[in-house]
Amino acid sequence: MGSHRLAAPHAFIPLLAQNGDRIRLDLDISSILTYIVIGLIVGVLARLLVPGRTSMSLLATIVIGVIGAVIGGWLAGAVFEETEGVDWIASILVALVLVLLVRRASPRRPFWSRR
């Protein structure tokens, strides 16, 4: 009986398969669901680490989490030879920076009420 362990975020970067001169994306429904779960985990953890209220939709949280996981996993692999655990930390840190950027870019109040 094998143990079910959540894989590292960078392990879910889709593989590009080259067929002659055509490049196709190898992506199935389980990969998509895994992206969503990893993105949700990383995005929620990043949002929890940012102090104050951050008004973002669940979809925005997942997208930021997926982007953070891909970039953070890639950075961890570029810096460290063995990334077990480090890639998760890097993914959350990158997502945290993205949350801060989105929070800073979004207006605090609607433009029509500014003076």
N, C-alpha and C positions, 0 to 999 in steps of 0.2 A: 504494500500500500504506500503510495507516494504522498508526501506532504504537499499541500497547496500553499505556495508562497507567492506573494505579489512580486513580480519581477521588477527590475530596476527601470526607471522611467526611460532611459535612453535605449532600452532594448525594444521599444515599441516604435522606433522610427521605421516607417514602411520601407521595405526593400524595393529597389528599382531593378526590374529584370529586363535585360536587353535582349531583344529578339531581332536579330539582323540589325537594321537601322531604326527599328521602332522601339521605343521605351514604354513600358507599361508599369503601372503601379500595382504591386501585389498587396491587395487589401481585401479582407473578408469581414463579415459581420462581427466575428469575435474580436478582431483587431480594433474595429471601430468602437465596440463596447468597452474594450480595455482602455482605449484612448480616453473615453468619457470618464471612466472610473478613476484613472490616474489623474486626469485633469481636474476632476472634482476634488479629490483628496489634496492635491498640491495647491489648488486654488483656494480651497476653504482654509487650509493651514496658513497660507500666506495672508489671507484676509484677517484671520484671527490674530496674527502677529502685528498687524497695523493698528495702532491705537486710534480710537475715535470711530465714528460711524462712517462706513463706506457703503454708499447706495449703488450696488451693482446687481444686475440680474444673475440668475443662476447660470444662464448661458454664457454671460461675460466671465463669470468665475471659472467655468469649465474651459473656455477658450484661453484665458490667462494661464490657467493651470497646465494646459497642454503645451502652450508655447514655452512656459517656464520649464516644464519637464524636458522638452526636446533640447532647448538651449542649455539648461543646467546640466543635463546628462552629457551633452557633447563637451561642455567646458570641463566637467569632471574627468571625462575620458582623455581630454587633451592634456590635462595637468598631472593626473595620477595614473599610475600603471594599474593598480587594483582599485576599483571604484565602489566596492560593496559598501553601501551606506553613505558614502560621500556624494554619490549622484543624487540621492534623495535630498540631502541637505542643500546641495547646489541648486537643485530644481526648485525647492521652496524659496531659497534666497532670490533667485532670478524672478520667480513669480511675485515675491514681495516687492521687488523693485518695480515690476510692471504694475502692480496694484497702486503703488505710490505715484507712478507716472499718470495712470488713468485718473486717480483721485485729484491730482494737481491740475490735470487738463480739463476736467469736468467743472462746469461753473457751479458755484456754491448756491446760486439762486438763478431763476430764469432771467434771460437777458432783458425782457420787457419790464422787470421790476428794478433794474439797476438805475442809479442816478449818477 
